[in-house]
Amino acid sequence: MKPAYNVDNLYKKLINIYTEAVPNPNAMKFVANTMLVANEDIVKDYPDAASATDSPLAQELFKFPFVQRVFIASNFVTITKDEASDWAEQIPVMRHFLKNYLEEDSPIFEGEGAEDNPAANPNDSEAVKKIKGILDEYIRPAVEMDGGHIMFHSFDPETGMVKVLLQGSCSGCPSSTITLKAGIENLLTRMMPGEVKSVVAEGV
């Protein structure tokens, strides 16, 4: 006699979760084999439980006492833990939770989710358009590989100062300042000589 199969299981998502270490030792990138957001330009950074009102997933993650920050983008979640916890103990817990949560097709955001990285503004100056283009093409992919996100904030043509927002694992990371100065500032000043003179970050 053939065993009885649960038909629902035939259509259940099979989710794989793997981890990637990032420069911030207290953060870990949990990557899924499925997209978590409908648009890769949508990113959400939750610095605490109170800010996670639009994300059921983030709300559930903050119920774990060691979770200090949650960042959601494309196909990964970056979780920042407290100093006292050990990733060797917490990674299996997080992988199990995320796998089950996603396989149940539980909601990531309420509604459609918010677009934190707005499309290019038609009123942007040529310099701002160029800065955004450099950030998106050269810098953003590398930052996302490290479990974070970079977003244009503002540009002052008088001082040549560019402000950017660093989110996810980049927030509070000891290496963020080095990355900002040695990497981002160096690239922008080299590609836009005379226009960009310095880069500073919000949210670090």
N, C-alpha and C positions, 0 to 999 in steps of 0.2 A: 504493500500500500504506500502510495506516495505521501510524503509529509505535507501537511497543510501549510501554505505560505500566507503570510500577512501581505495582502495586495498593496497596502499603503507603503510597505518597506521597499517595494519595487520602484516607487517614484520618489523615495526620500533622497534628498541631496546627500552626496558623499563628500564631506569636507575634510580636507587635509590642512593642518596648521603646522607650520615650521617656524623656528625662531631665528633671528639674526641679531647678533650683538651690535651695538651702536657705540659711538664714542663716549656717551654719557653712561658711566657704570651702573647707575641706578635705573636706567631705562632699558627696555627690551622691545624689539620689533616682532610682532606676531603676524605672520603673513599667511593669508588664506588662498586657496586655489579657486577663489571666486571674487568678483567685484563686490565691495561693500557699499559703494555709492554709485548712483546712476551717471554721474558726471565727474570725471577725474579732477575737474577744477574745484569740486566741493571738498573742503577740508574743515574739520572741526577740532578745536583744541579746548579741552576742559581742564582748567587748572584746579578745580575742586568739585565736589559733589553738587554744591549749590548752583553751579553754572550749567549742569547737565540736564536742564529741564526739557530739552527737545530731543534727547537721545535715550531711549529705553536701554540700549546696550551699555552706554556709559553709566547710567544709573545703577545697573546691575553690577558692573565692575567696581564701582565705588563702595559696594557693600562688603568687598573684601578689605579687611582692615589695613593691609599693607599698601593698597593702591593710593597713590598720591596725585596722579595726573593721568588723563586719558586723551590720546590723540587719534583721530580716525581719518583715513584718507585712502582713496582708490581701493587696494586690496589688502590693506594692513591696518593693524591697531598697534600703536606704541603705548606701552604702559610704563609709567614711572613709579617705582616703589619707594618705600621709606628706607632709611639708612640701616635699620636693624634687621631687615629681612634679607634672606639669602635666595638668590635666583635659582640655585640648585633645587631648593624645596618648592619654590613658587611656580616655576615654569610648567611642570606637569599639571598643576592645579589650573593654571590659566589656559593651557592647551585643551584640557578636557572640557573646561567651561565653554570656551569659544567654539569648539567643535560641536558640542551639543546645541548651543544657542543658534548657530548658523544652520545646522541640519534641521532644526525645528522651524526654520524660516521666520524666526522672531524678528521684529522690526529693529532696524539700526537707528533710524530717526523717526520722529513724529512727522507725518505729512511727507513732503518731498525733501526735507532737509534744507539747510540754509547755505547759500553760496557765499562763502567767505572771501573768495578770490574773484572779484568782479571782472567782467570782461573789459577790454580796453575802452577807456572813455574817449568819445569822439572829440572832447575838448582838451585832451592831453596835448601838451607841447611836443615838438619833435624830440626834444631831449628826453622827456618822460617816456615817450613811445620807445625810444632806443634803449633806455634803462630797463623797461619792462621786458623788452625783447631779449636782452642779454641775460636777465634773471631767469626767464623761462627756458631759454635754449641751453645756456651753459651752467647755471648754478642750481636751479631747482631740481633737476634729476639727481645730482650728487647729494643734495641735502635730503631728498626723499629716500635715497639708499641708506642713509644714516638714521631713518625713522623720524625725520622732522619735515619741516616745510618753511619756505621763505616766501614772503609776500611784500610787494612794494607798498610803502607807506606814504612817502612824500619826497619832493626834491626842491631845494632852495637854490635857484640859479645865481643868487647873489653871493652865497658862501660856497656853493659847489657841494653842499652836504646832501647825501642821500640817506633817508631813513627807511629801514626795512623792519618787518616783523618776523621774528624767528619763533616757530611753534614746535610742539611735540618734544622730541628728545633734545632739541636745541635749547629749549628753555631751561636755564639753570645749569647747563653743562659747562664744566670748567674749560673745555676746549672751544667753546663758542666764540669767545673773543679772539682767539688765535685764528680760527677759521674766518671770522669776519674781516680781520685786518690783513692776514697773509693771503687769503684766498679771494674773497668777494671784493674788498676795497682795491686790492692790487689789480684784479681783472677789469673792474669798471674804470679806474683811473687810466689804465693802459689803453682801453678801447675807446675812451672818451676823454682824451687829454685836453686840459684847459676847461672842461665843463664840470667833470666830477673831481672833487678834491678829497673827499672823505666819505666814509660810510659808517653810520652808527645804527644800533639795533634797539628796537623796543621789545620788551618782554623777555629780556635775557636775565 
